[in-house]
Amino acid sequence: MKKIYILLSALIGLGTFLQSCSDHLDVERYFNDRQSLERIFNSRDYTEQWLANAYYQLLNYNLEIGHVQFTITNFSDDMIFTEGGAGISFAKYKAGEYGPQYTSGNPSNLIARPWDQSYEGIRQASIFIQNVHPGDEITEAMYRDLKGQAYFIRGYLYWLLLRKYGPVPILPEEGLDYEAPYSELARPRNTYDECVEYISEQMLLAAGLLGQDRSTLSASRPTKGAALAVRAKVYLYAASPLANGNLEMDDFVDDQGRNLISQEYDEGKWAKAAAAARDVIELDEYELYIAPKRQTGGLWGAYPQTIEPPYHPIYSEKTWKEGGWSDIDPLDSYRALFNGDLYVTENPELIFSRGDNQLDYRFGIQSMSRHQIPVSKGGGFNCHGITGKQCDAYGMSDGKPFDRTTSLKGFTTKDGEYPYLKKDVWLEYANREPRFYASVAFSGALWGGISASDATNREFQTFYYYGEDDGRKIVSTQDRWIPTGIGMMKFVNPKESYASGGTAYPKVDPAIRYADILLMYAEALNELTTTHSVLSWDGNEIYTITRDVPAMKAAVLPVRLRGGVPNYDEVGLGNPYNSPDELRTLLKRERQIEFLGENQRYYDLRRWKDAPEEESQMIYGCNTTVPKEYREHFYEQVVVSSIQTSWSIKQYFWPVAYNELKRNARLTQAPGWPSFD
């Protein structure tokens, strides 16, 4: 019986491959010579080139952080963009107008291509797993590592599909008989839980084969820890309300009427998620990155002298290793994770990364950061910003929440009057936590740009008042202003400039980092009401999993300390660790702050089933119609009238493309989307 791995959308020949993600070698020419799979996988070079093409499918439309053209899910209720060339306006996106059929202004590629690209990578990884073997050119150790990588790629691509499209068909690993009747080739969706267990299985297989350490040259290849971290992430999603006893999805069924989303709540899923996160913690391989305290520098500037958090009797007297912040710089500790100051191997927090995540500089993280930089003196595009909701989410420097009704009003009168602020800055931006200053480009914020040759383009303030160089224009033919009047600083390097001979800095893709594992662990433990026994990933230990307050505090504390703010029970507002509801709310806020711009918020809101409320709220921000002479009115929060938000059930999952539904008669459409029957 003849078998070949095929996409559900087409029978793909062995010659239809894309370029390698590492060296642009085109493996098609090897297949044009009609070489057999045996010959290909007897060669180390050809074997590695095949795997490189599977890796390539993690780029482009499967990027998780980057330009809106590829990663529209990076924009939820936290970030906003204005780009006429992006193929879709933010307003259409917020209204769920990204359907499965192409119409003018709708991003058909954004919706359809991840499906095709992921299954192409799955096919390539599956062929690799079936055929790779030790030999004269491939040692046993190399074989194990390469096969482990292929398991990881296959599982990761299914994970990317699951997040976007919900339950998807799992292809048979031995391939499909391309001579069989089409009715036998058509595949239904597997259930959400089946997809989760399959991905978990792939990651366990990968973890059993992969080592924990990588050389500098292969730092972006997965490790044992990366495989276990993906498994933890997948189990967390399976435990969350969207997939765990969600009666709202009772009509999401396969072609035989089988429910694809669990209709009965199972607390044990939270225990499995907690145990999987603990598996990563127990490796003792990762820790949060911290930057040492800086003793030199000015009071503001691109690299200021360390500004210590307000005195705290516990944390101010202890070093980082002792559980305090006395010897670290909270601002640098956070912003260096994203702005290109660290290579992959220099960041002990990074569990999995694509490295410099896009060969084409126009679409990766570097591109996203350029779209945040002001036009006037930075040479950027000034069209990615954040919402008023996100700006208000950041707490105060003492760890208490920001309260607009009691916050300071007025403007700073001199440089350095308040930490991180220059003259003429609105006082609501004063005394905020360090992650605020690493992430938010408020009106009057200081931009670095210190690689620019012209001094006027270095360490400059940008204001977003009406008529200003980077504000809303009286007459404008381009969308080069931010509708909320609040820019975004995260991912921008203080040295970075596109003006007067400045330098752009490549950014490292933070696909999975240890802070996520810690917060996931606390979240999963918080949902437990009874005690559960769960095996460790390798079966060598039985974990006792329960709502353990000391364990939750220990998981959250490093994230808070690195950000320069006390733990929740140390800010004078009671002890929320004693209340699952209070702690759940705080953990959601923590994720909103910690993972801004990392393609987490969009999916978090959906898995929590918070999206109907959060994403349907009107977007608000500063009043961008106010000129500088009436500047105090600029900061009065107003609705961004050009963006009308709405919510419907169809926005939980992406639709399957019309052509795919035509080709695969057993494939059912996601809820709320047309099935074209």
Buried (B, 14 or more C-beta within 10 A) or exposed (E): EEBBBBBBBBEBEBEEBBBBBBEEBEBBEBBEEEBEBEEBBBBBEBBBBBBBBBBBBBBBBBBBBBBBBBBBBBBBBBBBBBBEEBBBBBBBBBBBBBBBBBEEEBBBBBBBBBBBBBBBBBBBBBBBBBBBBBBEEBEEEBBBBBBBBBBBBBBBBBBBBBBBBBBBBBBEBEBBBEEEEEEEBBBBBBBBBEBBBBBBEBBBBBBBBBEEEBEEEBBBBBBBBBBBBBBBBBBBBBBBBBBBBBEBBEEBBBBEEEBBBBEEBBBBBBBBBBBBBBBBBBBEBBEBBBBEBBEEBEBBBBBBBBBBBBEBEEBBEBEBEEBBBBBBBBBBBBBBBBBBBBBBBEBBBBBBBBBBBBBEBEBBBBBBBBBBBBBBBBBBBBBBBBBBBBBBBBBBBBBBEBEEEEBEEEBBEEBBBBBBBBBBBBBBBBBBBBBBBBBBBBBBBBBBBBBBEEEEBBBBBBBBBBEBBBBBBEEEEBBBBBBBBBBBBBBBBBBBBBBBEBBBBBBBBBBBBBBBBBBBBBBBBBBBEEEBEBEBBEEEEEBEBBBBBEBBBBBBBBBBBBBBBBBBBBBEEEBBBEEBEBBBEBBBBBBBBBBBBBBBBBBBBBBBBBBBEBBBEBBBBBBBBBBBEEBEEBBEBBBBEEBEBEBEBBBBBBBBBBBBBEBBEBBBBBBBBEEEE
